[in-house]
Amino acid sequence: MHIKLFRALKAANVSDDAAAEVVEAIEEYIAVKVQEANKGLEAQLKAQTWVIASFGFVLTLIGLAPAVFKLFQ
């Protein structure tokens, strides 16, 4: 996309430096928007990771409970 944009700007008689600045600005804008869009997904993934880890911990405790009770009897 960036090469096509640069070429289009050059075809519109924009200088090399100005065309490069426009391409860089759009690239930065897209990067920021992608990062903002991913923040919600990252938070959800983090929450799901905690839920899965907690569930695994509880299952481990339930699985080890009989062995622990035998030690104390």
Gaussian input, Z-matrix of N, CA and C with variables (Angstrom, degrees):
# hf/3-21g

backbone

0 1
 N
 C     1     B1
 C     2     B2     1     A1
 N     3     B3     2     A2     1     D1
 C     4     B4     3     A3     2     D2
 C     5     B5     4     A4     3     D3
 N     6     B6     5     A5     4     D4
 C     7     B7     6     A6     5     D5
 C     8     B8     7     A7     6     D6
 N     9     B9     8     A8     7     D7
 C    10    B10     9     A9     8     D8
 C    11    B11    10    A10     9     D9
 N    12    B12    11    A11    10    D10
 C    13    B13    12    A12    11    D11
 C    14    B14    13    A13    12    D12
 N    15    B15    14    A14    13    D13
 C    16    B16    15    A15    14    D14
 C    17    B17    16    A16    15    D15
 N    18    B18    17    A17    16    D16
 C    19    B19    18    A18    17    D17
 C    20    B20    19    A19    18    D18
 N    21    B21    20    A20    19    D19
 C    22    B22    21    A21    20    D20
 C    23    B23    22    A22    21    D21
 N    24    B24    23    A23    22    D22
 C    25    B25    24    A24    23    D23
 C    26    B26    25    A25    24    D24
 N    27    B27    26    A26    25    D25
 C    28    B28    27    A27    26    D26
 C    29    B29    28    A28    27    D27
 N    30    B30    29    A29    28    D28
 C    31    B31    30    A30    29    D29
 C    32    B32    31    A31    30    D30
 N    33    B33    32    A32    31    D31
 C    34    B34    33    A33    32    D32
 C    35    B35    34    A34    33    D33
 N    36    B36    35    A35    34    D34
 C    37    B37    36    A36    35    D35
 C    38    B38    37    A37    36    D36
 N    39    B39    38    A38    37    D37
 C    40    B40    39    A39    38    D38
 C    41    B41    40    A40    39    D39
 N    42    B42    41    A41    40    D40
 C    43    B43    42    A42    41    D41
 C    44    B44    43    A43    42    D42
 N    45    B45    44    A44    43    D43
 C    46    B46    45    A45    44    D44
 C    47    B47    46    A46    45    D45
 N    48    B48    47    A47    46    D46
 C    49    B49    48    A48    47    D47
 C    50    B50    49    A49    48    D48
 N    51    B51    50    A50    49    D49
 C    52    B52    51    A51    50    D50
 C    53    B53    52    A52    51    D51
 N    54    B54    53    A53    52    D52
 C    55    B55    54    A54    53    D53
 C    56    B56    55    A55    54    D54
 N    57    B57    56    A56    55    D55
 C    58    B58    57    A57    56    D56
 C    59    B59    58    A58    57    D57
 N    60    B60    59    A59    58    D58
 C    61    B61    60    A60    59    D59
 C    62    B62    61    A61    60    D60
 N    63    B63    62    A62    61    D61
 C    64    B64    63    A63    62    D62
 C    65    B65    64    A64    63    D63
 N    66    B66    65    A65    64    D64
 C    67    B67    66    A66    65    D65
 C    68    B68    67    A67    66    D66
 N    69    B69    68    A68    67    D67
 C    70    B70    69    A69    68    D68
 C    71    B71    70    A70    69    D69
 N    72    B72    71    A71    70    D70
 C    73    B73    72    A72    71    D71
 C    74    B74    73    A73    72    D72
 N    75    B75    74    A74    73    D73
 C    76    B76    75    A75    74    D74
 C    77    B77    76    A76    75    D75
 N    78    B78    77    A77    76    D76
 C    79    B79    78    A78    77    D77
 C    80    B80    79    A79    78    D78
 N    81    B81    80    A80    79    D79
 C    82    B82    81    A81    80    D80
 C    83    B83    82    A82    81    D81
 N    84    B84    83    A83    82    D82
 C    85    B85    84    A84    83    D83
 C    86    B86    85    A85    84    D84
 N    87    B87    86    A86    85    D85
 C    88    B88    87    A87    86    D86
 C    89    B89    88    A88    87    D87
 N    90    B90    89    A89    88    D88
 C    91    B91    90    A90    89    D89
 C    92    B92    91    A91    90    D90
 N    93    B93    92    A92    91    D91
 C    94    B94    93    A93    92    D92
 C    95    B95    94    A94    93    D93
 N    96    B96    95    A95    94    D94
 C    97    B97    96    A96    95    D95
 C    98    B98    97    A97    96    D96
 N    99    B99    98    A98    97    D97
 C   100   B100    99    A99    98    D98
 C   101   B101   100   A100    99    D99
 N   102   B102   101   A101   100   D100
 C   103   B103   102   A102   101   D101
 C   104   B104   103   A103   102   D102
 N   105   B105   104   A104   103   D103
 C   106   B106   105   A105   104   D104
 C   107   B107   106   A106   105   D105
 N   108   B108   107   A107   106   D106
 C   109   B109   108   A108   107   D107
 C   110   B110   109   A109   108   D108
 N   111   B111   110   A110   109   D109
 C   112   B112   111   A111   110   D110
 C   113   B113   112   A112   111   D111
 N   114   B114   113   A113   112   D112
 C   115   B115   114   A114   113   D113
 C   116   B116   115   A115   114   D114
 N   117   B117   116   A116   115   D115
 C   118   B118   117   A117   116   D116
 C   119   B119   118   A118   117   D117
 N   120   B120   119   A119   118   D118
 C   121   B121   120   A120   119   D119
 C   122   B122   121   A121   120   D120
 N   123   B123   122   A122   121   D121
 C   124   B124   123   A123   122   D122
 C   125   B125   124   A124   123   D123
 N   126   B126   125   A125   124   D124
 C   127   B127   126   A126   125   D125
 C   128   B128   127   A127   126   D126
 N   129   B129   128   A128   127   D127
 C   130   B130   129   A129   128   D128
 C   131   B131   130   A130   129   D129
 N   132   B132   131   A131   130   D130
 C   133   B133   132   A132   131   D131
 C   134   B134   133   A133   132   D132
 N   135   B135   134   A134   133   D133
 C   136   B136   135   A135   134   D134
 C   137   B137   136   A136   135   D135
 N   138   B138   137   A137   136   D136
 C   139   B139   138   A138   137   D137
 C   140   B140   139   A139   138   D138
 N   141   B141   140   A140   139   D139
 C   142   B142   141   A141   140   D140
 C   143   B143   142   A142   141   D141
 N   144   B144   143   A143   142   D142
 C   145   B145   144   A144   143   D143
 C   146   B146   145   A145   144   D144
 N   147   B147   146   A146   145   D145
 C   148   B148   147   A147   146   D146
 C   149   B149   148   A148   147   D147
 N   150   B150   149   A149   148   D148
 C   151   B151   150   A150   149   D149
 C   152   B152   151   A151   150   D150
 N   153   B153   152   A152   151   D151
 C   154   B154   153   A153   152   D152
 C   155   B155   154   A154   153   D153
 N   156   B156   155   A155   154   D154
 C   157   B157   156   A156   155   D155
 C   158   B158   157   A157   156   D156
 N   159   B159   158   A158   157   D157
 C   160   B160   159   A159   158   D158
 C   161   B161   160   A160   159   D159
 N   162   B162   161   A161   160   D160
 C   163   B163   162   A162   161   D161
 C   164   B164   163   A163   162   D162
 N   165   B165   164   A164   163   D163
 C   166   B166   165   A165   164   D164
 C   167   B167   166   A166   165   D165
 N   168   B168   167   A167   166   D166
 C   169   B169   168   A168   167   D167
 C   170   B170   169   A169   168   D168
 N   171   B171   170   A170   169   D169
 C   172   B172   171   A171   170   D170
 C   173   B173   172   A172   171   D171
 N   174   B174   173   A173   172   D172
 C   175   B175   174   A174   173   D173
 C   176   B176   175   A175   174   D174
 N   177   B177   176   A176   175   D175
 C   178   B178   177   A177   176   D176
 C   179   B179   178   A178   177   D177
 N   180   B180   179   A179   178   D178
 C   181   B181   180   A180   179   D179
 C   182   B182   181   A181   180   D180
 N   183   B183   182   A182   181   D181
 C   184   B184   183   A183   182   D182
 C   185   B185   184   A184   183   D183
 N   186   B186   185   A185   184   D184
 C   187   B187   186   A186   185   D185
 C   188   B188   187   A187   186   D186
 N   189   B189   188   A188   187   D187
 C   190   B190   189   A189   188   D188
 C   191   B191   190   A190   189   D189
 N   192   B192   191   A191   190   D190
 C   193   B193   192   A192   191   D191
 C   194   B194   193   A193   192   D192
 N   195   B195   194   A194   193   D193
 C   196   B196   195   A195   194   D194
 C   197   B197   196   A196   195   D195
 N   198   B198   197   A197   196   D196
 C   199   B199   198   A198   197   D197
 C   200   B200   199   A199   198   D198
 N   201   B201   200   A200   199   D199
 C   202   B202   201   A201   200   D200
 C   203   B203   202   A202   201   D201
 N   204   B204   203   A203   202   D202
 C   205   B205   204   A204   203   D203
 C   206   B206   205   A205   204   D204
 N   207   B207   206   A206   205   D205
 C   208   B208   207   A207   206   D206
 C   209   B209   208   A208   207   D207
 N   210   B210   209   A209   208   D208
 C   211   B211   210   A210   209   D209
 C   212   B212   211   A211   210   D210
 N   213   B213   212   A212   211   D211
 C   214   B214   213   A213   212   D212
 C   215   B215   214   A214   213   D213
 N   216   B216   215   A215   214   D214
 C   217   B217   216   A216   215   D215
 C   218   B218   217   A217   216   D216

   B1=1.4438
   B2=1.5266
   B3=1.3166
   B4=1.4609
   B5=1.5259
   B6=1.3153
   B7=1.4682
   B8=1.5255
   B9=1.3465
   B10=1.4664
   B11=1.5314
   B12=1.3282
   B13=1.4646
   B14=1.5226
   B15=1.3119
   B16=1.4585
   B17=1.5269
   B18=1.3374
   B19=1.4633
   B20=1.5285
   B21=1.3278
   B22=1.4649
   B23=1.5227
   B24=1.3024
   B25=1.4655
   B26=1.5248
   B27=1.3223
   B28=1.4679
   B29=1.5227
   B30=1.3424
   B31=1.4627
   B32=1.5299
   B33=1.3229
   B34=1.4669
   B35=1.5204
   B36=1.3281
   B37=1.4698
   B38=1.5284
   B39=1.3273
   B40=1.4676
   B41=1.5274
   B42=1.3223
   B43=1.4628
   B44=1.5345
   B45=1.3302
   B46=1.4694
   B47=1.5243
   B48=1.3269
   B49=1.4636
   B50=1.5230
   B51=1.3160
   B52=1.4652
   B53=1.5255
   B54=1.3141
   B55=1.4684
   B56=1.5236
   B57=1.3231
   B58=1.4667
   B59=1.5213
   B60=1.3283
   B61=1.4645
   B62=1.5249
   B63=1.3140
   B64=1.4681
   B65=1.5192
   B66=1.3232
   B67=1.4706
   B68=1.5251
   B69=1.3212
   B70=1.4686
   B71=1.5240
   B72=1.3299
   B73=1.4620
   B74=1.5244
   B75=1.3003
   B76=1.4753
   B77=1.5215
   B78=1.3281
   B79=1.4643
   B80=1.5293
   B81=1.3233
   B82=1.4673
   B83=1.5243
   B84=1.3255
   B85=1.4602
   B86=1.5327
   B87=1.3198
   B88=1.4706
   B89=1.5237
   B90=1.3348
   B91=1.4642
   B92=1.5200
   B93=1.3268
   B94=1.4682
   B95=1.5256
   B96=1.3168
   B97=1.4638
   B98=1.5244
   B99=1.3252
   B100=1.4626
   B101=1.5199
   B102=1.3288
   B103=1.4576
   B104=1.5288
   B105=1.3300
   B106=1.4635
   B107=1.5197
   B108=1.3195
   B109=1.4593
   B110=1.5196
   B111=1.3155
   B112=1.4606
   B113=1.5211
   B114=1.3237
   B115=1.4682
   B116=1.5192
   B117=1.3105
   B118=1.4630
   B119=1.5144
   B120=1.3153
   B121=1.4630
   B122=1.5262
   B123=1.3237
   B124=1.4599
   B125=1.5258
   B126=1.3132
   B127=1.4679
   B128=1.5195
   B129=1.3227
   B130=1.4599
   B131=1.5239
   B132=1.3012
   B133=1.4604
   B134=1.5192
   B135=1.3169
   B136=1.4616
   B137=1.5300
   B138=1.3279
   B139=1.4632
   B140=1.5277
   B141=1.3140
   B142=1.4654
   B143=1.5189
   B144=1.3110
   B145=1.4642
   B146=1.5223
   B147=1.3314
   B148=1.4610
   B149=1.5281
   B150=1.3151
   B151=1.4672
   B152=1.5215
   B153=1.3168
   B154=1.4618
   B155=1.5218
   B156=1.3201
   B157=1.4674
   B158=1.5196
   B159=1.3220
   B160=1.4658
   B161=1.5163
   B162=1.3172
   B163=1.4672
   B164=1.5293
   B165=1.3174
   B166=1.4614
   B167=1.5132
   B168=1.3225
   B169=1.4655
   B170=1.5266
   B171=1.3389
   B172=1.4710
   B173=1.5266
   B174=1.3202
   B175=1.4662
   B176=1.5252
   B177=1.3073
   B178=1.4635
   B179=1.5180
   B180=1.3179
   B181=1.4601
   B182=1.5208
   B183=1.3263
   B184=1.4679
   B185=1.5206
   B186=1.3254
   B187=1.4646
   B188=1.5155
   B189=1.3236
   B190=1.4604
   B191=1.5308
   B192=1.3100
   B193=1.4642
   B194=1.5245
   B195=1.3440
   B196=1.4650
   B197=1.5322
   B198=1.3111
   B199=1.4656
   B200=1.5270
   B201=1.3126
   B202=1.4556
   B203=1.5281
   B204=1.3224
   B205=1.4677
   B206=1.5176
   B207=1.3198
   B208=1.4682
   B209=1.5318
   B210=1.3272
   B211=1.4665
   B212=1.5319
   B213=1.3178
   B214=1.4529
   B215=1.5209
   B216=1.3210
   B217=1.4746
   B218=1.4945
   A1=110.42
   A2=116.94
   A3=120.51
   A4=111.28
   A5=116.25
   A6=119.47
   A7=109.76
   A8=116.19
   A9=119.78
   A10=110.45
   A11=117.02
   A12=120.55
   A13=110.47
   A14=116.58
   A15=120.88
   A16=110.29
   A17=116.04
   A18=120.25
   A19=111.16
   A20=116.98
   A21=120.08
   A22=110.71
   A23=116.30
   A24=119.30
   A25=111.04
   A26=116.27
   A27=120.11
   A28=110.55
   A29=116.97
   A30=120.56
   A31=110.74
   A32=116.50
   A33=120.96
   A34=111.40
   A35=115.97
   A36=123.37
   A37=113.24
   A38=116.38
   A39=121.53
   A40=106.47
   A41=117.31
   A42=120.69
   A43=110.98
   A44=115.63
   A45=120.86
   A46=111.56
   A47=116.00
   A48=120.24
   A49=111.60
   A50=117.05
   A51=120.35
   A52=110.86
   A53=117.41
   A54=120.49
   A55=110.34
   A56=116.66
   A57=120.40
   A58=110.62
   A59=118.25
   A60=121.23
   A61=111.16
   A62=117.18
   A63=120.64
   A64=110.25
   A65=116.57
   A66=120.49
   A67=110.37
   A68=117.91
   A69=121.74
   A70=111.39
   A71=116.86
   A72=120.42
   A73=110.88
   A74=116.67
   A75=119.58
   A76=110.58
   A77=116.61
   A78=120.81
   A79=110.77
   A80=117.14
   A81=121.26
   A82=111.13
   A83=117.08
   A84=121.51
   A85=110.48
   A86=116.73
   A87=120.90
   A88=110.07
   A89=117.53
   A90=120.91
   A91=111.33
   A92=117.10
   A93=121.09
   A94=110.44
   A95=116.86
   A96=120.47
   A97=111.55
   A98=117.66
   A99=120.98
   A100=109.94
   A101=116.75
   A102=120.79
   A103=110.84
   A104=117.31
   A105=120.92
   A106=111.35
   A107=116.68
   A108=120.72
   A109=111.57
   A110=116.95
   A111=120.66
   A112=113.67
   A113=118.46
   A114=120.41
   A115=111.65
   A116=117.54
   A117=120.53
   A118=111.66
   A119=116.77
   A120=120.61
   A121=111.36
   A122=116.29
   A123=119.83
   A124=111.07
   A125=116.99
   A126=120.58
   A127=110.40
   A128=116.85
   A129=120.39
   A130=110.05
   A131=117.81
   A132=121.43
   A133=111.16
   A134=116.48
   A135=120.79
   A136=110.40
   A137=116.80
   A138=120.89
   A139=110.74
   A140=117.02
   A141=120.29
   A142=111.06
   A143=117.19
   A144=120.67
   A145=110.23
   A146=117.39
   A147=120.54
   A148=111.14
   A149=117.52
   A150=120.64
   A151=110.11
   A152=117.04
   A153=120.62
   A154=110.59
   A155=117.75
   A156=120.73
   A157=111.15
   A158=117.23
   A159=120.32
   A160=110.98
   A161=116.09
   A162=120.19
   A163=110.12
   A164=117.62
   A165=121.29
   A166=111.95
   A167=116.77
   A168=120.63
   A169=110.99
   A170=116.46
   A171=120.59
   A172=110.08
   A173=117.54
   A174=120.16
   A175=111.34
   A176=116.81
   A177=120.43
   A178=110.71
   A179=117.49
   A180=120.64
   A181=111.50
   A182=116.63
   A183=120.36
   A184=109.96
   A185=117.44
   A186=120.91
   A187=112.80
   A188=117.63
   A189=120.85
   A190=113.14
   A191=117.44
   A192=120.96
   A193=112.88
   A194=121.21
   A195=119.85
   A196=112.91
   A197=117.87
   A198=120.81
   A199=110.40
   A200=118.21
   A201=121.79
   A202=110.10
   A203=117.44
   A204=120.34
   A205=111.58
   A206=118.24
   A207=121.40
   A208=111.32
   A209=116.15
   A210=119.44
   A211=111.82
   A212=117.30
   A213=121.44
   A214=113.64
   A215=118.01
   A216=119.14
   A217=111.28
   D1=-39.52
   D2=-174.50
   D3=-66.16
   D4=-38.25
   D5=-179.73
   D6=-67.25
   D7=-42.31
   D8=178.96
   D9=-62.42
   D10=-41.97
   D11=178.93
   D12=-64.08
   D13=-44.14
   D14=179.33
   D15=-60.27
   D16=-45.62
   D17=-179.99
   D18=-64.52
   D19=-38.61
   D20=178.36
   D21=-64.72
   D22=-41.03
   D23=177.63
   D24=-65.56
   D25=-40.02
   D26=177.62
   D27=-64.32
   D28=-37.90
   D29=178.64
   D30=-66.31
   D31=-25.46
   D32=177.93
   D33=-89.50
   D34=17.38
   D35=177.55
   D36=61.43
   D37=40.63
   D38=173.81
   D39=-94.03
   D40=142.21
   D41=-178.52
   D42=-65.81
   D43=159.21
   D44=-179.88
   D45=-57.34
   D46=-46.30
   D47=-177.93
   D48=-63.92
   D49=-44.37
   D50=-179.57
   D51=-66.72
   D52=-40.28
   D53=178.50
   D54=-64.26
   D55=-42.00
   D56=178.84
   D57=-64.16
   D58=-39.06
   D59=178.31
   D60=-64.97
   D61=-40.77
   D62=178.37
   D63=-62.82
   D64=-45.54
   D65=179.95
   D66=-61.97
   D67=-42.97
   D68=178.57
   D69=-63.60
   D70=-41.36
   D71=179.99
   D72=-64.50
   D73=-42.23
   D74=178.47
   D75=-66.94
   D76=-38.42
   D77=177.74
   D78=-61.15
   D79=-45.04
   D80=177.90
   D81=-64.19
   D82=-41.38
   D83=179.15
   D84=-60.64
   D85=-45.32
   D86=179.74
   D87=-63.72
   D88=-42.05
   D89=179.72
   D90=-61.16
   D91=-41.54
   D92=179.31
   D93=-66.08
   D94=-43.69
   D95=-179.25
   D96=-64.63
   D97=-39.67
   D98=177.62
   D99=-65.00
   D100=-42.22
   D101=179.26
   D102=-62.99
   D103=-42.46
   D104=177.97
   D105=-64.07
   D106=-39.62
   D107=-179.77
   D108=-67.52
   D109=-31.17
   D110=-177.97
   D111=-82.66
   D112=-15.02
   D113=-177.66
   D114=-58.86
   D115=-44.22
   D116=179.04
   D117=-63.84
   D118=-40.63
   D119=178.83
   D120=-66.39
   D121=-39.21
   D122=178.40
   D123=-64.11
   D124=-40.90
   D125=178.69
   D126=-64.79
   D127=-41.73
   D128=179.70
   D129=-66.03
   D130=-40.89
   D131=178.64
   D132=-63.93
   D133=-39.94
   D134=178.41
   D135=-63.66
   D136=-42.40
   D137=179.13
   D138=-65.25
   D139=-42.34
   D140=178.99
   D141=-64.52
   D142=-37.13
   D143=178.01
   D144=-62.35
   D145=-42.43
   D146=178.64
   D147=-65.09
   D148=-40.38
   D149=179.98
   D150=-64.34
   D151=-45.40
   D152=-179.43
   D153=-64.82
   D154=-42.51
   D155=178.81
   D156=-64.15
   D157=-41.10
   D158=178.63
   D159=-64.64
   D160=-42.14
   D161=178.94
   D162=-63.03
   D163=-41.57
   D164=177.25
   D165=-63.52
   D166=-38.80
   D167=178.30
   D168=-64.43
   D169=-43.36
   D170=179.10
   D171=-64.00
   D172=-42.07
   D173=177.99
   D174=-63.30
   D175=-37.97
   D176=177.23
   D177=-64.08
   D178=-43.17
   D179=178.18
   D180=-62.64
   D181=-41.69
   D182=179.05
   D183=-65.19
   D184=-39.51
   D185=179.43
   D186=-68.11
   D187=-32.15
   D188=-178.91
   D189=-89.19
   D190=-11.61
   D191=-176.75
   D192=-56.47
   D193=-47.29
   D194=179.61
   D195=-59.37
   D196=-39.25
   D197=179.81
   D198=-66.74
   D199=-39.03
   D200=179.36
   D201=-67.10
   D202=-41.22
   D203=178.27
   D204=-63.93
   D205=-36.64
   D206=178.31
   D207=-65.59
   D208=-33.60
   D209=179.35
   D210=-66.27
   D211=-33.07
   D212=-176.34
   D213=-93.40
   D214=2.98
   D215=179.26
   D216=-101.10

